[in-house]
Amino acid sequence: MVGGVEEFPPHVLREYAMLADGERAALLGPRGDIVWMCAPQWHDDAVFSSMIGGSGCFAVTPTDPRFVWGGRYEDGTLIWVSRWITPGGITECREALAYPGDPHRAIILRRIRAVQGPAEVRVVVNARAGFGRHRMSRLSEESEGVWSARSGPLRIRLTGAAGAKAVDGALEFIVRLEEGARHDLVLEVSDAELPSEPVRPDETWSATEYGWHKEVPQFENTIASDDARQSYAVLRGLTGAGGAMVAAATMGLPERAEQRRNYDYRYAWIRDQCFTGIAVASCKEFPLLDDAVAFVAARLQEDGAQMSPAYTVDGGRVPDEHDVGLPGYPGGSGRAGNWVNDQFQLDAFGEALLLFATAADHDRLDLDQWKAAEIAVEAIAQRHEEPDAGIWELEPARWAHSRLICAAGLRAIGRHAPARQGSRWTSQADELIADVTKDCLHPSGRWQRAPHDERVDAALLRPVLRGALAPQDPRSVATLAAIREDLARHGYVYRFRQDDRPLDQSEGAFLLCGFDLAMALHQSGDPINAARFFERNRAACGTSGLFTEEYDVEQRQLRGNFPQAFVHAAMLEAARRLADEPPPWGGLNG
């Protein structure tokens, strides 16, 4: 099949780049193969799905099979430049989703250029809506090089396709260029009627460049400004006009082969949104903070103490898990939706309070959003004794981290409350910490995961980073030491011990935890080791500089859905915090 998975099989994750416009994303492989994109929005069915065994793909590939691939992002953008060196010369293809995105219409821009010597590339366009169920139909050339088609409910238009031929429901053609020449391809995918006039490439490229340069700051107040800009661009690209940020662009990419631990992350998690808002605020950049506050506040106002851990980007219910009829990425599965609907995650209310307190620190919390904070406080009061799924979304238990992060949130928002209200919330925080001390203080003096689980957990770094307790509190000191001793290996950090096997045989290193440990060490007055952990985890990315959730240290491979927003947020926050002198004996978040 033209443009199917047989022609464009999946690559290891480190070789992919992501194009995104806030409303959806496309994953691009080293053969110029766009093998994943959902349309019109994040949680809709994929129109390109060959990454998980479907038949949809949009490829621009050198005709000479002997080529060496490379590529890069243009600084502070999600504009990618593919580069192929062939025996006959050098060819580049500049790639982007038009930015900012339209919720109903995806516009893929691809500009082919013969850098050195002539260029010859094969172009395949095989749009297949519904995870490959709907082949292109009504294929017709409207004018010279402009083709239109339908694929299920979607309208398709391709510009720049002179000489294309329809083959098995797909379009295929060759582009030949002399040295220095260029050729534009534009693919539009929409669930609404397309404009009468095709996209004008020069104007759309200019608008996209301007959009990224306007949105992404320089981050000169961090210790890694280039990577900070790139991480911010990723977070911006994962956040739509409505303020919701998806956790990742993909579904079903395995954390461990055939372990049934592959999930659909194309939704907005409350916790992840809070992580990002706090991270960007630490850099004194506020648009994504405002987006996060607005989205989280709206969910609390609508759902109160029954707030879900995650939503679709339009605030709807996440679909239950279901099979899409595809084999999945190797080692994974072809299942969409998420079982998060069945979960209660207490810590999300604490994270929401930390987010609102951060906004209040910068005078960016309005009255309605303050009311949402009051709702979160009341939810904690009502539900803190209930077992919850916790940050790692496991079996319900009275997780120490969940209660401690709620205490951190209560302390933080209490500093902005009227005296009587603030005193009550601070007392509520004290009671939560006393409660955790009673049932989750290990005999060694450190925190343990839950009353009946004596293991240490790297998530227990976060309450100290967020001010539940001081870094010099003996419980904080003992927990930090235990995490370094039990869960840190080769400069990386694992979440907790899954079983008696070596850590790396149970799961990958968790990059969020690695950046958290860097910040915790810095907060505790150990900047040298903080920098070591920061640099080690910063290097655990793919060729494109993108992070997944986990990193296989032994095989040096990325694991899990791609790219993972909260890892980029943690990298950004760590890059900012490590730029300051450490406090003489720790300090609270600010």
C-alpha positions as CSV (number, residue, x, y, z in Angstrom):
1,M,0.0,0.0,0.0
2,V,1.3,3.5,-0.9
3,G,2.3,5.4,2.2
4,G,1.4,2.6,4.5
5,V,3.2,1.2,7.5
6,E,5.0,-1.3,5.2
7,E,6.8,1.6,3.4
8,F,7.2,3.7,6.5
9,P,7.7,1.5,9.5
10,P,8.2,3.1,13.0
11,H,11.5,4.4,14.2
12,V,12.9,4.5,17.7
13,L,11.4,7.5,19.5
14,R,14.6,9.5,19.7
15,E,14.5,10.0,15.9
16,Y,11.2,11.8,15.9
17,A,10.5,15.6,15.8
18,M,7.2,17.2,16.7
19,L,5.3,19.9,14.8
20,A,2.5,21.5,16.8
21,D,0.2,24.5,16.6
22,G,-1.6,24.4,19.9
23,E,-4.6,22.5,18.5
24,R,-2.9,19.3,17.3
25,A,0.6,17.9,16.6
26,A,2.3,15.9,13.9
27,L,5.2,13.5,14.5
28,L,7.9,13.5,11.8
29,G,10.4,10.8,11.3
30,P,13.9,10.8,9.7
31,R,12.6,9.7,6.2
32,G,10.5,12.8,6.1
33,D,7.5,10.7,7.1
34,I,4.7,12.4,9.1
35,V,3.3,9.2,10.7
36,W,1.0,10.7,13.4
37,M,-1.5,13.5,13.5
38,C,-5.0,13.7,15.0
39,A,-7.5,16.0,13.4
40,P,-9.1,18.3,13.8
41,Q,-8.0,18.4,17.5
42,W,-5.8,16.5,20.0
43,H,-8.4,13.9,21.1
44,D,-9.9,13.3,17.7
45,D,-9.1,10.2,15.6
46,A,-5.8,10.1,13.8
47,V,-5.6,11.0,10.1
48,F,-1.9,9.8,10.0
49,S,-1.5,6.7,12.1
50,S,1.2,4.5,10.5
51,M,3.2,5.1,13.7
52,I,0.9,2.7,15.5
53,G,0.2,0.3,12.6
54,G,-2.3,2.3,10.5
55,S,-2.2,3.3,6.9
56,G,-2.0,7.1,6.9
57,C,1.2,9.0,6.2
58,F,2.5,12.2,4.5
59,A,6.1,11.7,3.4
60,V,8.8,13.7,1.6
61,T,11.7,11.4,1.1
62,P,14.9,11.4,-1.1
63,T,14.5,9.1,-4.0
64,D,18.1,7.8,-3.5
65,P,17.8,5.3,-0.7
66,R,21.4,6.0,0.3
67,F,21.1,9.1,2.5
68,V,22.1,10.2,5.9
69,W,19.5,12.1,8.0
70,G,19.8,15.0,10.3
71,G,17.7,17.9,11.4
72,R,17.2,20.8,13.9
73,Y,14.6,23.1,15.3
74,E,14.9,26.8,14.4
75,D,15.7,28.5,17.7
76,G,12.7,28.9,20.0
77,T,10.2,27.4,17.6
78,L,8.6,24.2,16.5
79,I,9.8,24.8,12.9
80,W,11.9,21.8,12.0
81,V,14.4,21.5,9.2
82,S,15.0,18.0,7.9
83,R,18.4,17.5,6.2
84,W,19.4,14.7,4.0
85,I,22.9,14.1,2.6
86,T,22.8,11.9,-0.5
87,P,25.6,10.8,-2.9
88,G,24.4,13.6,-5.2
89,G,24.2,16.5,-2.7
90,I,22.3,18.0,0.3
91,T,18.5,18.4,0.4
92,E,16.5,20.2,3.2
93,C,12.8,20.3,4.0
94,R,11.5,23.0,6.3
95,E,8.5,21.7,8.2
96,A,5.8,23.3,10.4
97,L,2.2,23.4,11.3
98,A,0.9,26.9,10.6
99,Y,1.0,28.7,13.9
100,P,-1.1,29.7,15.8
101,G,-3.5,26.9,14.8
102,D,-7.1,26.9,13.8
103,P,-9.2,24.5,15.9
104,H,-10.9,23.2,12.7
105,R,-8.1,23.3,10.1
106,A,-4.6,21.9,10.3
107,I,-2.2,23.4,7.8
108,I,1.1,21.5,7.2
109,L,3.8,23.5,5.6
110,R,6.7,21.8,3.8
111,R,9.4,23.7,1.9
112,I,11.8,21.6,0.0
113,R,15.2,23.1,-0.9
114,A,18.2,21.9,-3.0
115,V,21.0,23.1,-0.8
116,Q,23.9,21.5,-2.7
117,G,23.5,19.8,-6.0
118,P,20.2,18.9,-7.5
119,A,17.4,17.4,-5.3
120,E,14.9,14.7,-6.1
121,V,12.3,13.6,-3.5
122,R,9.3,11.4,-3.6
123,V,6.1,12.8,-2.1
124,V,3.3,10.5,-0.8
125,V,0.1,11.9,0.7
126,N,-2.1,9.2,2.2
127,A,-4.7,10.9,4.5
128,R,-6.7,8.2,6.3
129,A,-9.2,9.6,8.8
130,G,-10.6,7.4,11.7
131,F,-7.3,5.8,12.5
132,G,-6.9,4.6,8.9
133,R,-10.5,3.5,8.3
134,H,-11.3,6.1,5.6
135,R,-9.2,6.2,2.5
136,M,-9.2,9.4,0.4
137,S,-12.1,9.7,-2.0
138,R,-13.4,12.3,-4.5
139,L,-9.7,12.9,-5.5
140,S,-9.6,15.6,-8.1
141,E,-7.1,18.2,-9.4
142,E,-9.0,21.5,-9.1
143,S,-6.3,23.5,-10.8
144,E,-2.6,23.0,-11.7
145,G,-1.0,21.2,-8.7
146,V,-4.0,21.8,-6.4
147,W,-5.8,18.5,-5.4
148,S,-8.8,18.1,-3.2
149,A,-10.3,15.0,-1.5
150,R,-12.4,13.7,1.3
151,S,-11.4,11.3,4.0
152,G,-14.4,10.3,6.2
153,P,-15.6,13.6,7.8
154,L,-12.5,15.5,6.8
155,R,-11.8,17.7,3.8
156,I,-8.3,17.5,2.3
157,R,-6.5,19.9,0.0
158,L,-2.9,19.6,-1.2
159,T,-1.1,22.5,-3.0
160,G,2.2,22.1,-4.9
161,A,1.4,18.7,-6.3
162,A,1.8,19.2,-10.1
163,G,2.2,15.9,-11.8
164,A,0.6,13.9,-8.9
165,K,-1.1,10.6,-9.6
166,A,-3.8,8.9,-7.6
167,V,-2.5,5.4,-6.6
168,D,-4.6,3.2,-4.3
169,G,-6.5,6.1,-2.7
170,A,-3.2,8.1,-2.2
171,L,-1.3,10.8,-4.1
172,E,2.2,10.2,-5.2
173,F,4.7,12.3,-7.3
174,I,8.3,13.3,-7.7
175,V,9.7,16.8,-7.0
176,R,13.0,17.6,-8.9
177,L,14.9,20.8,-8.1
178,E,18.1,22.4,-9.4
179,E,20.7,23.6,-6.9
180,G,19.3,26.6,-4.9
181,A,15.7,26.1,-6.0
182,R,12.8,25.5,-3.6
183,H,9.3,24.0,-3.8
184,D,6.4,24.5,-1.4
185,L,3.9,21.9,-0.4
186,V,0.8,22.8,1.7
187,L,-1.6,20.2,3.1
188,E,-4.9,21.3,4.6
189,V,-7.0,19.0,6.8
190,S,-10.3,20.3,8.1
191,D,-13.6,19.2,9.5
192,A,-15.3,22.3,8.0
193,E,-15.6,23.7,4.5
194,L,-12.2,24.9,3.3
195,P,-11.7,28.5,2.2
196,S,-12.1,29.0,-1.5
197,E,-8.5,30.1,-2.0
198,P,-5.6,27.7,-1.2
199,V,-3.1,28.8,1.4
200,R,-0.3,31.2,0.2
201,P,2.9,29.6,1.4
202,D,5.0,32.8,1.8
203,E,2.4,34.6,3.8
204,T,1.7,31.6,6.0
205,W,5.4,30.9,6.7
206,S,5.9,34.6,7.7
207,A,2.9,34.5,10.0
208,T,4.2,31.2,11.6
209,E,7.7,32.6,12.1
210,Y,6.3,35.8,13.6
211,G,3.9,33.8,15.9
212,W,6.8,31.7,17.4
213,H,9.1,34.6,17.8
214,K,6.4,36.6,19.5
215,E,5.5,33.8,21.9
216,V,8.8,32.4,23.0
217,P,11.0,34.5,25.3
218,Q,14.8,34.4,25.5
219,F,15.0,32.9,29.1
220,E,18.3,34.5,29.8
221,N,17.6,34.2,33.6
222,T,18.2,30.4,33.3
223,I,21.3,28.3,33.2
224,A,20.3,26.7,29.9
225,S,18.6,29.4,27.8
226,D,18.6,27.4,24.5
227,D,17.0,24.4,26.0
228,A,14.7,26.5,28.1
229,R,13.4,28.2,24.9
230,Q,12.9,24.9,23.2
231,S,11.0,23.5,26.2
232,Y,8.8,26.5,26.3
233,A,8.1,26.2,22.6
234,V,7.0,22.6,23.3
235,L,4.7,23.7,26.1
236,R,3.3,26.5,24.0
237,G,2.8,24.1,21.1
238,L,0.9,21.7,23.4
239,T,-1.4,24.4,24.7
240,G,-4.4,25.5,22.7
241,A,-6.2,28.8,22.4
242,G,-8.6,27.7,25.2
243,G,-5.8,27.4,27.7
244,A,-5.7,23.6,28.0
245,M,-2.4,21.8,27.6
246,V,-2.2,18.2,26.7
247,A,0.1,15.9,28.6
248,A,1.7,14.6,25.3
249,A,0.9,14.4,21.6
250,T,0.6,10.6,21.4
251,M,-1.1,7.5,22.6
252,G,0.0,4.0,23.2
253,L,3.8,4.5,23.2
254,P,5.1,1.9,25.7
255,E,7.0,2.6,28.9
256,R,8.1,-1.1,28.8
257,A,7.5,-3.5,26.0
258,E,4.4,-5.7,26.4
259,Q,3.8,-4.6,30.0
260,R,0.4,-3.1,29.3
261,R,1.7,0.3,30.5
262,N,0.8,2.4,27.5
263,Y,-1.7,5.1,27.8
264,D,-3.4,7.9,25.8
265,Y,-2.0,11.2,26.9
266,R,-3.8,13.5,24.4
267,Y,-5.8,15.1,27.2
268,A,-5.3,17.9,29.8
269,W,-4.2,16.7,33.2
270,I,-4.9,19.1,36.0
271,R,-1.6,18.2,37.7
272,D,0.5,18.7,34.6
273,Q,-1.2,22.0,33.8
274,C,-0.3,23.2,37.3
275,F,3.4,22.1,37.0
276,T,3.7,24.1,33.8
277,G,2.1,27.3,35.2
278,I,4.4,27.3,38.2
279,A,7.5,26.5,36.1
280,V,6.9,29.4,33.7
281,A,6.1,31.8,36.5
282,S,9.4,31.0,38.1
283,C,11.0,32.4,34.9
284,K,8.8,35.5,35.2
285,E,6.9,34.5,32.1
286,F,3.1,34.6,32.5
287,P,1.0,33.7,29.4
288,L,1.1,29.9,30.1
289,L,0.5,30.6,33.8
290,D,-2.7,32.6,32.9
291,D,-3.8,29.8,30.6
292,A,-3.3,27.2,33.4
293,V,-5.1,29.2,36.0
294,A,-8.1,29.8,33.7
295,F,-8.4,26.2,32.7
296,V,-8.0,24.7,36.2
297,A,-10.3,27.3,37.8
298,A,-13.0,26.6,35.3
299,R,-12.9,22.9,36.1
300,L,-13.1,23.5,39.8
301,Q,-16.1,25.9,39.3
302,E,-17.9,23.3,37.2
303,D,-17.1,20.1,39.1
304,G,-16.0,21.2,42.6
305,A,-14.8,18.4,44.9
306,Q,-15.6,15.9,42.0
307,M,-13.0,17.5,39.7
308,S,-11.6,14.9,37.4
309,P,-7.8,14.4,37.2
310,A,-8.0,15.0,33.4
311,Y,-10.2,16.5,30.7
312,T,-10.4,16.9,27.0
313,V,-9.0,20.2,25.8
314,D,-12.5,21.7,25.6
315,G,-13.2,20.7,29.2
316,G,-15.1,17.5,28.4
317,R,-14.9,14.0,29.7
318,V,-12.0,11.9,28.7
319,P,-13.2,8.9,26.7
320,D,-13.0,5.5,28.3
321,E,-10.3,3.2,27.0
322,H,-11.2,1.5,23.7
323,D,-9.5,-0.4,20.9
324,V,-9.0,1.5,17.7
325,G,-8.3,-1.7,15.7
326,L,-4.6,-1.1,15.1
327,P,-1.7,-3.2,16.4
328,G,0.0,-0.2,18.1
329,Y,3.6,1.0,18.2
330,P,5.9,-2.1,18.7
331,G,5.6,-3.2,22.3
332,G,2.5,-1.0,22.8
333,S,-1.2,-1.2,21.9
334,G,-3.7,0.5,19.8
335,R,-6.0,1.7,22.6
336,A,-7.4,5.3,22.9
337,G,-9.0,6.9,25.8
338,N,-7.8,6.7,29.4
339,W,-8.9,5.0,32.6
340,V,-8.3,8.2,34.6
341,N,-12.1,8.7,34.7
342,D,-12.3,6.0,37.4
343,Q,-9.8,7.7,39.6
344,F,-9.7,10.2,42.5
345,Q,-6.4,12.1,42.7
346,L,-6.3,14.1,45.9
347,D,-3.0,15.8,45.0
348,A,-4.6,17.6,42.1
349,F,-6.4,19.9,44.5
350,G,-3.2,20.7,46.3
351,E,-1.4,21.4,43.0
352,A,-4.3,23.7,42.0
353,L,-3.8,25.7,45.2
354,L,-0.1,26.0,44.5
355,L,-0.9,27.2,41.0
356,F,-3.4,29.8,42.3
357,A,-0.9,30.9,45.0
358,T,1.7,31.4,42.3
359,A,-0.7,33.5,40.3
360,A,-1.5,35.6,43.4
361,D,2.2,36.1,44.0
362,H,2.3,38.0,40.8
363,D,-1.1,39.7,41.2
364,R,-2.7,37.5,38.4
365,L,-5.6,35.9,40.3
366,D,-9.0,37.4,39.9
367,L,-12.0,37.1,42.2
368,D,-13.6,34.2,40.3
369,Q,-10.4,32.3,40.4
370,W,-10.0,33.0,44.1
371,K,-13.4,31.4,44.5
372,A,-12.0,28.4,42.7
373,A,-9.2,28.3,45.2
374,E,-11.8,28.2,48.0
375,I,-13.5,25.3,46.3
376,A,-10.2,23.4,46.2
377,V,-9.6,24.1,49.9
378,E,-13.1,22.8,50.8
379,A,-12.5,19.7,48.6
380,I,-9.4,18.9,50.5
381,A,-11.3,19.2,53.8
382,Q,-14.0,16.9,52.5
383,R,-11.9,14.2,50.9
384,H,-8.4,14.1,52.5
385,E,-9.2,10.9,54.4
386,E,-10.3,9.0,51.2
387,P,-7.8,6.7,49.5
388,D,-6.7,8.1,46.2
389,A,-4.8,7.1,43.1
390,G,-2.0,9.5,43.8
391,I,0.5,11.1,41.4
392,W,1.5,7.8,39.8
393,E,-2.1,6.8,39.3
394,L,-1.9,3.5,41.1
395,E,-4.3,1.5,43.3
396,P,-6.1,3.7,45.9
397,A,-4.2,4.3,49.1
398,R,-3.6,7.1,51.6
399,W,-0.5,8.2,49.8
400,A,1.8,10.4,51.8
401,H,2.6,12.6,48.8
402,S,-1.0,13.4,48.1
403,R,-1.6,14.7,51.6
404,L,1.7,16.5,51.9
405,I,1.2,18.4,48.6
406,C,-2.2,19.5,49.7
407,A,-0.6,20.8,52.9
408,A,1.9,22.7,50.7
409,G,-1.0,24.2,48.7
410,L,-2.9,25.2,51.8
411,R,0.2,27.0,53.2
412,A,0.8,28.7,49.9
413,I,-2.7,30.0,49.3
414,G,-3.1,30.9,53.0
415,R,-0.4,33.5,52.7
416,H,-2.7,35.4,50.3
417,A,-5.9,35.0,52.3
418,P,-7.5,37.4,54.9
419,A,-6.0,36.8,58.3
420,R,-8.7,34.6,59.8
421,Q,-9.2,32.5,56.6
422,G,-5.4,32.2,56.2
423,S,-4.9,31.0,59.8
424,R,-7.6,28.4,59.3
425,W,-6.0,27.1,56.1
426,T,-2.6,27.0,57.7
427,S,-4.0,25.0,60.6
428,Q,-5.6,22.7,58.1
429,A,-2.1,22.2,56.6
430,D,-0.6,21.5,60.0
431,E,-3.3,18.9,60.6
432,L,-2.5,17.1,57.3
433,I,1.2,17.0,58.1
434,A,0.4,15.6,61.6
435,D,-1.8,13.0,60.0
436,V,1.0,11.9,57.6
437,T,3.5,11.9,60.4
438,K,1.3,9.6,62.4
439,D,0.9,6.9,59.7
440,C,3.7,7.5,57.1
441,L,6.8,8.3,59.1
442,H,9.3,5.5,58.6
443,P,11.2,4.3,61.7
444,S,14.3,5.8,60.0
445,G,12.8,9.2,60.2
446,R,12.0,9.6,56.5
447,W,8.6,9.7,54.8
448,Q,7.3,6.4,53.4
449,R,4.9,6.0,50.5
450,A,1.7,5.0,52.4
451,P,0.7,3.6,55.8
452,H,1.2,0.0,54.6
453,D,4.0,0.7,52.1
454,E,7.4,1.4,53.7
455,R,9.2,2.1,50.5
456,V,10.6,5.6,49.7
457,D,9.2,7.5,46.7
458,A,10.8,10.2,44.7
459,A,7.5,12.1,44.6
460,L,8.1,12.9,48.2
461,L,10.7,15.5,47.0
462,R,7.9,17.7,45.7
463,P,6.2,18.7,49.0
464,V,9.5,20.1,50.3
465,L,10.1,21.9,47.0
466,R,6.7,23.5,47.3
467,G,6.9,24.5,51.0
468,A,5.0,21.9,53.0
469,L,8.0,21.5,55.2
470,A,11.3,23.3,55.4
471,P,14.3,21.6,53.7
472,Q,16.1,21.5,57.0
473,D,13.3,19.6,58.7
474,P,14.7,16.2,59.9
475,R,12.0,14.4,57.9
476,S,13.0,16.3,54.7
477,V,16.7,15.7,55.2
478,A,16.1,12.0,55.8
479,T,13.8,11.6,52.8
480,L,16.3,13.4,50.5
481,A,19.1,11.1,51.7
482,A,17.0,8.0,51.3
483,I,16.0,8.9,47.7
484,R,19.6,9.5,46.7
485,E,20.6,6.2,48.3
486,D,17.7,4.0,47.2
487,L,16.4,5.5,43.9
488,A,19.3,7.4,42.2
489,R,21.6,5.5,39.8
490,H,24.1,6.9,37.3
491,G,22.7,10.4,37.7
492,Y,19.1,9.4,37.1
493,V,16.2,8.8,39.5
494,Y,13.6,6.1,39.6
495,R,10.1,6.7,41.1
496,F,10.2,3.8,43.6
497,R,11.3,0.2,43.8
498,Q,8.7,-1.8,41.9
499,D,10.0,-5.2,43.1
500,D,13.2,-7.0,44.1
501,R,14.8,-6.6,40.6
502,P,17.4,-3.9,39.9
503,L,15.7,-0.5,39.3
504,D,16.4,-0.3,35.6
505,Q,14.9,-3.7,35.0
506,S,11.5,-2.7,36.4
507,E,11.0,0.6,34.5
508,G,12.9,3.5,33.0
509,A,14.4,6.4,35.0
510,F,11.8,9.0,35.5
511,L,13.0,12.3,34.2
512,L,10.6,14.4,36.2
513,C,12.1,12.9,39.4
514,G,15.7,13.6,38.1
515,F,14.9,17.3,37.7
516,D,13.1,17.4,41.0
517,L,16.2,15.9,42.7
518,A,18.4,18.6,41.1
519,M,16.1,21.3,42.5
520,A,15.9,19.6,45.9
521,L,19.7,19.4,46.2
522,H,20.1,23.0,45.1
523,Q,17.4,24.0,47.7
524,S,19.4,22.1,50.3
525,G,22.6,23.9,49.6
526,D,24.4,21.4,47.4
527,P,24.7,23.2,44.0
528,I,27.4,21.0,42.6
529,N,25.4,17.7,42.8
530,A,22.3,19.6,41.8
531,A,24.1,20.6,38.6
532,R,25.3,17.1,38.0
533,F,21.7,15.7,38.1
534,F,20.4,18.5,36.0
535,E,22.9,18.0,33.2
536,R,22.6,14.3,33.3
537,N,18.8,14.4,32.9
538,R,18.9,17.3,30.4
539,A,20.9,15.0,28.1
540,A,18.2,12.3,28.2
541,C,16.4,13.6,25.1
542,G,16.1,12.6,21.5
543,T,17.9,14.0,18.5
544,S,15.2,16.7,18.4
545,G,15.8,17.7,22.0
546,L,12.4,16.3,23.1
547,F,11.8,14.4,26.3
548,T,9.6,11.4,27.0
549,E,8.4,10.4,30.4
550,E,11.0,7.8,31.0
551,Y,14.6,7.1,29.9
552,D,16.1,3.6,29.5
553,V,19.5,4.3,31.0
554,E,21.1,1.0,29.8
555,Q,19.8,1.2,26.2
556,R,19.8,5.0,26.1
557,Q,16.4,5.0,24.6
558,L,13.3,7.1,25.2
559,R,10.2,5.4,26.7
560,G,6.6,6.5,26.9
561,N,4.4,9.0,25.2
562,F,6.1,11.8,23.3
563,P,6.9,14.6,24.1
564,Q,6.0,14.6,27.8
565,A,4.9,18.1,28.8
566,F,5.7,17.9,32.5
567,V,9.3,16.8,31.9
568,H,9.8,20.0,29.7
569,A,8.2,22.0,32.5
570,A,10.5,20.5,35.1
571,M,13.6,21.1,33.0
572,L,12.5,24.7,32.5
573,E,11.9,25.3,36.3
574,A,15.2,23.6,37.2
575,A,17.1,25.7,34.7
576,R,15.7,28.8,36.4
577,R,16.1,27.8,40.0
578,L,19.7,26.5,39.6
579,A,20.6,29.9,38.1
580,D,20.2,31.5,41.6
581,E,22.6,31.1,44.5
582,P,21.3,28.3,46.8
583,P,19.9,29.5,50.1
584,P,22.2,29.1,53.1
585,W,19.9,26.3,54.4
586,G,17.2,25.8,51.8
587,G,14.2,27.9,51.0
588,L,10.6,27.7,50.0
589,N,9.2,28.1,46.5
590,G,8.6,31.6,45.4
